[in-house]
């Protein structure tokens, strides 16, 4: 194959950019029907347990919006993203209704945008907890949150003693 033929082979990413298939070395085909079928099979095995879609980093490059829409058609109503901007983009794509959790919590100052988009932060520090509680006071209502507890892996999460020290307990959020 000539250089001209190689450069003419293009694939279009979800964000509209083009990449040479020859340079990439592989072609990824996104089969939304297969994603839906995998979700149906998983749900059938879980019985009445709710199942979530984790769509960090634009659905790991698959296109978070299109994957979320496909999963929502199967009844998926919980999604996880890594960052608030991902959650806002997903909310704009799929609309109100599904719960969208932000796994890395919220950076300082992003609480108003997260609240406006109806995101649920996964709080993993006392600082994040304090900021989210302040956002709830400013909103004049309680706001949903999940608390991540460090179970000993020393990654993200509040120390168990920090969770126990929350005034009014974890339910006081």
C-alpha positions as CSV (number, residue, x, y, z in Angstrom):
1,X,0.0,0.0,0.0
2,X,1.4,3.4,-0.9
3,X,1.8,6.3,1.6
4,X,-1.1,8.1,-0.2
5,X,-3.4,5.1,0.4
6,X,-2.4,4.7,4.0
7,X,-3.1,8.4,4.8
8,X,-6.5,8.1,3.1
9,X,-7.6,5.5,5.6
10,X,-9.4,7.4,8.3
11,X,-11.6,6.7,11.3
12,X,-13.7,9.3,13.0
13,X,-13.6,9.4,16.8
14,X,-16.6,10.3,18.9
15,X,-15.3,13.8,19.3
16,X,-15.0,14.3,15.5
17,X,-11.2,14.0,15.2
18,X,-9.8,11.7,12.6
19,X,-7.0,9.2,13.1
20,X,-5.3,7.1,10.5
21,X,-6.3,3.5,10.9
22,X,-2.8,2.5,9.8
23,X,-1.2,4.7,12.4
24,X,-3.5,3.4,15.1
25,X,-2.8,-0.2,14.3
26,X,-6.3,-1.3,15.2
27,X,-9.9,-0.5,14.6
28,X,-12.5,-0.4,17.4
29,X,-16.1,-1.2,16.5
30,X,-18.6,0.0,19.1
31,X,-21.6,-2.3,19.0
32,X,-24.3,-0.7,21.1
33,X,-26.5,-3.7,20.6
34,X,-23.9,-5.9,22.2
35,X,-23.5,-3.4,25.1
36,X,-27.3,-3.5,25.6
37,X,-27.3,-7.3,25.5
38,X,-24.4,-7.5,28.0
39,X,-26.4,-5.2,30.4
40,X,-29.6,-7.3,30.0
41,X,-27.7,-10.5,30.8
42,X,-26.0,-8.9,33.8
43,X,-29.3,-7.5,35.1
44,X,-30.9,-11.0,34.7
45,X,-28.2,-12.5,36.9
46,X,-28.5,-9.8,39.5
47,X,-32.2,-10.2,40.1
48,X,-33.6,-7.1,41.7
49,X,-30.3,-5.4,42.4
50,X,-29.7,-2.1,40.6
51,X,-26.8,-2.0,38.2
52,X,-24.7,1.0,37.2
53,X,-22.8,2.1,34.1
54,X,-19.3,3.4,34.7
55,X,-18.5,5.9,32.0
56,X,-15.3,7.6,33.1
57,X,-13.0,9.2,30.4
58,X,-15.8,9.5,27.9
59,X,-16.9,5.9,28.5
60,X,-13.2,4.7,28.2
61,X,-13.2,6.2,24.7
62,X,-16.4,4.6,23.5
63,X,-18.5,7.7,23.8
64,X,-20.2,8.2,27.1
65,X,-23.3,9.7,25.7
66,X,-24.1,7.0,23.2
67,X,-23.3,4.2,25.7
68,X,-25.4,5.9,28.4
69,X,-28.4,6.3,26.0
70,X,-28.1,2.6,25.0
71,X,-27.9,1.5,28.7
72,X,-30.8,3.8,29.7
73,X,-33.0,2.1,27.1
74,X,-32.4,-1.1,29.1
75,X,-33.4,0.5,32.3
76,X,-30.0,1.6,33.6
77,X,-30.6,4.6,35.8
78,X,-27.3,5.0,37.7
79,X,-24.1,6.2,36.1
80,X,-20.6,6.9,37.5
81,X,-18.1,9.3,36.0
82,X,-14.7,10.5,37.3
83,X,-15.0,14.2,37.1
84,X,-17.7,16.9,37.4
85,X,-17.2,18.0,33.8
86,X,-17.9,14.4,32.6
87,X,-21.0,14.4,34.8
88,X,-22.3,17.7,33.4
89,X,-21.7,16.5,29.8
90,X,-23.5,13.2,30.5
91,X,-26.4,15.1,32.1
92,X,-26.7,17.3,29.1
93,X,-26.7,14.2,26.9
94,X,-29.2,12.0,28.7
95,X,-31.3,14.6,30.5
96,X,-32.8,14.5,34.0
97,X,-33.7,11.3,35.8
98,X,-30.7,9.0,36.1
99,X,-28.4,9.3,39.1
100,X,-24.9,10.5,38.1
101,X,-22.2,10.0,40.7
102,X,-18.8,11.7,40.5
103,X,-16.3,9.2,41.8
104,X,-13.4,11.6,42.4
105,X,-15.5,14.0,44.4
106,X,-15.7,17.7,43.6
107,X,-12.8,20.1,43.3
108,X,-13.2,23.2,45.4
109,X,-15.6,25.7,43.8
110,X,-17.3,23.3,41.5
111,X,-20.2,22.6,43.9
112,X,-22.7,25.1,42.3
113,X,-22.3,23.6,38.8
114,X,-22.5,20.0,40.2
115,X,-25.7,20.9,42.1
116,X,-27.2,22.6,39.0
117,X,-26.6,19.5,37.0
118,X,-28.1,17.2,39.7
119,X,-24.8,15.3,40.3
120,X,-24.1,13.3,43.4
121,X,-20.5,13.6,44.6
122,X,-18.7,10.7,46.1
123,X,-17.2,12.5,49.0
124,X,-13.8,11.3,49.9
125,X,-12.4,13.9,52.3
126,X,-13.6,16.0,55.2
127,X,-12.9,19.1,53.1
128,X,-15.2,17.9,50.3
129,X,-17.9,17.0,52.9
130,X,-17.7,20.5,54.5
131,X,-18.0,22.2,51.0
132,X,-20.9,20.0,50.0
133,X,-22.8,20.6,53.3
134,X,-22.2,24.4,52.7
135,X,-23.6,24.0,49.2
136,X,-26.7,22.3,50.7
137,X,-27.1,25.2,53.2
138,X,-26.8,27.7,50.4
139,X,-29.4,25.8,48.4
140,X,-31.7,25.6,51.4
141,X,-32.2,21.9,51.1
142,X,-30.4,18.6,51.5
143,X,-28.3,17.4,48.6
144,X,-27.5,13.8,47.8
145,X,-24.0,12.5,48.4
146,X,-22.2,9.2,48.8
147,X,-19.4,8.9,51.3
148,X,-16.3,6.9,50.2
149,X,-14.5,5.2,53.1
150,X,-10.9,4.2,52.7
151,X,-11.0,0.5,53.5
152,X,-7.2,0.2,53.9
153,X,-6.0,0.5,50.3
154,X,-4.8,4.1,51.0
155,X,-6.4,5.4,47.8
156,X,-9.4,7.7,47.8
157,X,-11.8,7.8,50.7
158,X,-12.3,9.2,54.2
159,X,-10.7,7.5,57.1
160,X,-13.3,5.6,59.2
161,X,-12.6,7.8,62.2
162,X,-13.3,10.9,60.0
163,X,-16.7,9.4,59.0
164,X,-17.5,8.7,62.6
165,X,-16.7,12.3,63.5
166,X,-19.3,13.7,61.1
167,X,-21.6,15.9,63.2
168,X,-25.0,14.2,63.2
169,X,-23.6,11.1,61.5
170,X,-23.4,10.3,57.8
171,X,-27.2,10.6,57.4
172,X,-26.9,14.3,58.4
173,X,-25.9,15.2,54.9
